[in-house]
Structures are given as structure tokens and as C-alpha cells.
């Protein structure tokens, strides 16, 4: 995914009142790849990735750390470098959902 990531992601500094066509909760391997796939297949949509951590750990690589193939530091990347082009990164934790109102509550309000 790093080859499709912008040099600086769109960081939504305050999420209050923002609306998106698609919201992905979680910026791990699954969330990032899902967001990238959606953006590739559906041009013109707005998409946000909600992820509080500034670091991404490639957890499937941890088995290789245990096996001595990787060092632990090799499984860590800066989250902002992995956000796909066209996505906004909301650096907060999801604290609740109201699906009937299309709302996601965030730790930063």
C-alpha cells in the first residue's frame, strides 16, 4: 500500500460534523487494505479511516519475529505513510456507534 499512499495524508484534525460516504474503523492491515480497495474501485467517494495510533504494526510479521527472520522494529511503520491516497485519517478512537443515525462517536468528541 505504500506505493499508493500520499506523502502527507489528509488528517482530519477535528472530526466534529464531518461526513463521509464510507467510514473504516481501524487502520490495521485489514482496514487499510479495505479502504485502498474501495477507493480504487469507487472513484469520487469520500472515505475516512478512524485510527488513534500513530504507529502501525504488521502483526502477521510477528510470527517471523518469533522465528528470528524479522526484527521487531521491522514490523513497525508510521501510520500516516500507509493511509491510501484519497482517504482522510481521523486520529481518534471510535467509542460508540449509532447505525440508525449513521453516526460514529469518537474519543475526541
Number of C-alpha atoms within 10 A of each C-alpha: 13 12 10 14 17 16 13 11 18 17 16 17 12 12 18 11 5 8 13 12 9 15 20 18 19 17 27 19 15 11 18 21 16 15 23 21 12 14 19 14 9 9 9 10 13 15 21 24 25 23 21 19 16 12 16 18 19 14 13 10 17 17 11 14 16 11 10 10 11 14 14 15 9 12 16 14 14 12 20 22 20 25 29 27 21 21 26 20 24 24 23 22 18 18 11 11 12 9 8 6 7 10 12 15 15 18 11 15 11
